[in-house]
Amino acid sequence: MSEALTGYLAAPGFEEDLAAELGDVVARHGRLLLAPGPARPAAWAVNVWHDPVELAVASIGAAARALRAIQRNWWPYAFQLHRRTELLAAALPKVSARPLVFGTAAPAAPLGSFVWLAPDRLLAAARCSSPFPNGEASFVEDRVTPPNRAYLKLWEALTLAGRFPGPGQRCLDLGASPGGWSWVLASTGAEVIAIDKAPLAPAVAALPGVSWRQGSAFALEPAEIGPVDWLCCDVICYPERLWRLVERWRESGLVGNFVCTVKFQGETDHAIAARFRDLPGARLHHLWHNKHELTWIALGTDPGTAPSPESPPEASRSP
């Protein structure tokens, strides 16, 4: 490749949002968009391919040898030549993609990605941004206890953040009903204050450490609650309204860490997404479990914010 490029992989259905965010896409390979220069913030990318290279290969065996010469762990992305992709993946060392148990760290070993551009040409990146294959965060799910599937978003956000609430910490869940996020926060042993006009699901309301206060997330004043280690918000609202809520809490200085969902109704508002992205210490992600929304994460530096006691310091990628 004549100029340095970076690859950005969109979640299915969000390719145009990613293209609009990048603005200078020079090539597309299915959901993989290439843009010039080093990696830049790209909220709509579920995985970023750093420094991808093209490899001319005469056969499946030659392709496997070329990839193994770079590193061990590779995962395929296929938008075409699916059978050829399967054959190459089978010729490479096996990489585990077992669902993750929430509370354990994401795999830390490098995981490269490759795609066939033509029967004799590969695009490969040894270093990718996501610890999950193609950005597809997979967990050992609880299909019985949580009141809805929104809990998966918070599981994914906290795992990517590498930080979890825990015993002795205080969490505020704004727009909590029916309680999927409160259920996650309570499972870590933290105290949870859930705010919503509607009540929590009875099973969540009965959890130790969970208290529900009836009211609007937007009418709540920070001084009424006091310091919290985590402010979490999955409320349905226009992004501008969430921005004002977040700014009020940021200005209060009472919040250690934020996890909020920026939900778009109608067209994507890229301008306000950029405002969230550019806040100090912020990360903006389109999580694998997000719909037409982004997750904004801002972590503080409070040393008292500790991982879940179930979390090992690091998890390797097993063969």
C-alpha positions in Angstrom: 0.0 0.0 0.0 1.5 3.3 -1.1 0.3 5.5 1.7 -0.3 4.7 5.4 -3.9 3.8 6.0 -6.0 2.7 9.0 -8.9 0.3 8.9 -12.2 1.0 10.7 -14.8 -1.8 11.1 -18.4 -0.8 11.5 -21.1 -2.8 13.2 -23.6 -4.2 10.6 -25.9 -1.4 9.5 -23.8 1.5 10.8 -21.4 1.8 7.8 -22.7 5.2 6.7 -22.5 6.6 10.3 -18.8 5.6 10.3 -18.2 7.0 6.8 -19.7 10.3 7.8 -17.6 10.4 11.0 -14.4 9.7 9.2 -15.1 11.9 6.2 -12.2 10.9 4.0 -12.7 7.2 3.3 -10.6 6.0 0.4 -11.7 2.4 0.2 -14.5 0.1 1.4 -14.4 -3.6 1.9 -17.8 -4.5 3.2 -18.0 -3.1 6.7 -14.2 -2.3 6.7 -13.5 1.3 5.7 -10.0 2.6 5.0 -8.9 6.1 5.7 -5.5 7.8 5.4 -3.2 8.5 8.3 -2.8 7.0 11.8 -5.8 5.9 13.8 -8.1 8.7 15.0 -11.1 8.6 17.3 -13.9 6.8 15.5 -16.9 6.2 17.8 -18.8 4.2 15.1 -16.0 1.7 14.6 -16.3 -1.5 16.7 -12.7 -2.3 15.8 -9.8 -0.3 14.4 -7.1 -2.0 12.3 -3.8 -0.3 13.0 -1.2 -0.2 10.2 -2.8 -2.8 7.9 -0.6 -4.3 5.2 -1.3 -6.0 1.9 0.2 -9.4 1.4 0.5 -11.0 -2.0 0.0 -14.8 -1.5 -0.1 -17.6 -4.0 -2.0 -20.1 -1.9 -3.8 -20.8 1.4 -0.6 -22.3 2.8 1.5 -19.3 1.7 -1.1 -17.0 3.3 -1.0 -19.0 6.6 2.8 -18.9 6.7 2.9 -15.1 6.0 0.5 -14.4 8.9 2.2 -16.8 11.3 5.5 -15.0 10.5 4.0 -11.9 11.9 2.3 -13.2 15.1 0.3 -16.1 16.4 -3.3 -14.9 16.9 -5.5 -14.0 13.9 -9.2 -13.6 13.4 -10.9 -13.5 10.0 -13.2 -10.8 8.7 -15.1 -11.8 5.5 -17.2 -9.8 3.2 -16.5 -12.0 0.2 -14.5 -15.3 -0.6 -16.1 -16.9 2.5 -14.9 -20.4 1.8 -11.3 -19.2 1.2 -11.6 -17.3 4.5 -12.7 -20.6 6.3 -9.8 -22.5 4.8 -7.2 -19.9 5.9 -8.7 -19.7 9.4 -8.4 -23.5 9.7 -4.7 -23.4 8.6 -3.9 -20.9 11.4 -3.4 -21.6 15.1 -6.7 -21.9 16.9 -7.8 -18.8 18.9 -10.3 -19.1 21.7 -13.4 -16.9 21.4 -15.2 -18.2 24.4 -17.9 -15.9 25.9 -16.5 -13.8 28.7 -17.8 -14.1 32.3 -18.7 -10.6 33.4 -16.3 -9.2 36.0 -13.2 -10.8 34.4 -10.8 -8.8 32.3 -11.0 -8.8 28.5 -8.4 -10.9 26.7 -5.0 -9.1 26.7 -3.0 -11.0 24.1 -2.7 -9.4 20.7 -5.4 -10.4 18.2 -4.8 -9.5 14.5 -7.4 -9.4 11.8 -7.3 -10.3 8.1 -9.5 -10.1 5.1 -9.2 -11.4 1.5 -9.2 -8.6 -1.0 -8.7 -11.0 -3.9 -7.9 -14.7 -4.2 -4.2 -13.8 -4.2 -4.2 -10.8 -1.9 -4.8 -10.3 1.8 -5.2 -7.2 4.0 -3.9 -7.9 7.5 -3.4 -5.8 10.7 -1.4 -7.4 13.5 -2.7 -4.8 16.0 -6.4 -4.0 16.5 -8.2 -1.9 19.0 -10.8 -4.4 20.2 -9.9 -7.3 22.5 -12.9 -9.1 21.0 -12.9 -10.8 17.5 -14.2 -8.2 15.0 -15.4 -6.1 18.0 -18.1 -8.6 18.8 -18.2 -8.7 22.6 -19.7 -12.0 23.7 -20.6 -12.8 27.3 -22.0 -15.7 29.2 -25.5 -14.3 29.4 -28.1 -14.5 32.1 -31.3 -15.0 30.2 -33.4 -15.4 33.4 -32.7 -12.8 36.0 -32.3 -9.4 34.4 -35.5 -7.5 33.5 -34.3 -6.7 30.0 -31.2 -7.1 27.7 -29.9 -3.6 28.3 -27.6 -5.1 31.0 -25.3 -6.3 28.2 -24.4 -2.7 27.2 -23.2 -2.0 30.7 -21.3 -5.3 30.9 -19.6 -4.4 27.7 -18.9 -0.8 28.7 -17.3 -1.7 32.0 -15.3 -4.5 30.5 -13.8 -2.1 27.9 -13.2 0.5 30.5 -11.3 -2.0 32.6 -12.9 -0.8 35.7 -15.8 -2.1 37.8 -17.9 -0.7 40.7 -17.5 -2.7 43.9 -18.4 -3.0 47.6 -18.3 0.3 49.4 -19.0 2.3 46.3 -22.0 4.4 45.5 -23.7 4.2 42.1 -26.5 6.4 40.6 -28.6 4.9 37.9 -30.6 7.6 36.1 -33.7 6.5 34.1 -33.3 3.1 35.7 -36.6 1.3 35.1 -37.1 -1.6 34.7 -33.6 -2.0 36.2 -31.2 -3.8 33.9 -28.3 -1.5 34.8 -29.2 -1.4 38.5 -29.1 -5.2 38.4 -25.6 -5.0 37.0 -24.4 -2.5 39.5 -25.9 -4.4 42.4 -24.2 -7.6 41.3 -20.8 -6.0 42.0 -21.7 -5.3 45.6 -22.1 -1.6 45.2 -24.9 0.6 46.7 -27.3 1.6 44.0 -29.6 4.6 43.9 -32.1 4.2 41.1 -34.0 7.2 39.8 -37.1 6.9 37.5 -40.7 7.9 37.4 -41.6 4.2 36.9 -40.7 1.6 39.5 -38.0 -1.1 39.1 -38.9 -4.7 38.4 -39.7 -6.3 41.8 -36.8 -8.7 41.6 -34.3 -5.8 41.1 -35.9 -3.6 43.7 -35.5 -6.4 46.2 -31.8 -6.8 45.7 -29.5 -5.8 48.6 -28.2 -2.3 48.4 -30.7 -1.1 45.8 -33.0 1.8 46.6 -35.5 3.4 44.2 -36.5 7.1 44.2 -39.4 8.1 42.1 -38.7 11.2 40.0 -37.2 12.5 36.8 -33.5 12.1 36.0 -33.5 15.6 34.6 -35.1 17.3 37.6 -32.7 15.7 40.0 -30.1 18.1 41.5 -26.6 16.8 42.3 -26.7 18.2 45.8 -29.8 16.0 46.6 -27.7 12.9 46.1 -24.1 14.0 47.0 -20.9 12.2 45.9 -21.2 9.1 43.8 -18.5 6.8 42.5 -20.5 6.0 39.3 -23.2 7.9 37.4 -24.9 5.6 34.9 -27.6 6.7 32.5 -29.4 4.7 29.8 -32.4 7.1 29.7 -34.2 7.6 26.4 -33.8 11.3 25.5 -32.5 13.6 22.8 -28.7 14.0 22.9 -28.9 17.7 23.7 -30.9 17.0 26.8 -28.4 14.3 27.9 -25.6 16.8 27.3 -27.1 19.3 29.7 -27.6 16.6 32.3 -24.0 15.5 32.0 -22.7 19.0 32.1 -24.6 19.7 35.3 -23.2 16.7 37.0 -19.6 17.3 35.7 -19.7 20.9 37.0 -20.9 19.6 40.4 -17.6 17.7 40.9 -19.5 14.9 42.7 -19.1 12.1 40.2 -16.1 9.8 39.9 -17.0 7.9 36.7 -19.6 8.2 34.0 -21.2 5.7 31.7 -24.0 7.2 29.6 -25.9 6.1 26.5 -26.2 8.8 23.8 -29.3 7.8 21.9 -30.2 9.2 18.5 -33.8 9.6 17.4 -33.9 10.0 13.6 -30.7 11.2 12.0 -27.4 10.8 13.7 -26.2 14.1 15.3 -22.5 13.8 14.6 -21.8 17.3 16.0 -23.1 16.5 19.5 -21.4 13.1 19.4 -18.1 15.0 18.8 -18.8 17.2 21.8 -19.1 14.1 24.0 -16.0 12.6 22.5 -13.9 15.7 23.1 -14.7 16.0 26.8 -11.6 15.6 28.9 -10.8 11.9 29.6 -13.8 10.7 27.6 -14.2 7.7 25.3 -17.1 7.3 22.9 -17.9 3.9 21.6 -20.5 2.2 19.4 -20.6 -1.0 21.5 -21.4 -4.3 19.9 -24.6 -4.3 22.0 -25.6 -0.7 21.1 -28.3 0.1 18.6 -28.6 3.6 17.0 -26.7 5.0 20.0 -23.2 5.5 21.4 -21.9 4.9 24.9 -19.9 7.7 26.5 -17.5 6.7 29.2 -15.4 9.1 31.4 -13.3 7.6 34.1 -12.0 9.6 37.1 -8.6 9.0 38.8 -10.0 8.1 42.2 -7.7 5.3 43.5 -10.6 4.1 45.5 -12.4 2.9 42.4 -11.4 -0.7 42.3 -12.2 -3.7 40.0 -14.7 -6.2 41.0 -13.3 -8.7 43.5 -14.0 -11.4 41.0 -11.7 -9.8 38.4 -8.3 -11.1 37.9 -5.7 -8.5 37.1 -5.4 -9.7 33.5 -6.8 -12.4 31.3 -4.7 -14.0 28.6 -6.1 -15.2 25.2 -5.9 -19.0 25.5 -5.2 -21.2 22.5 
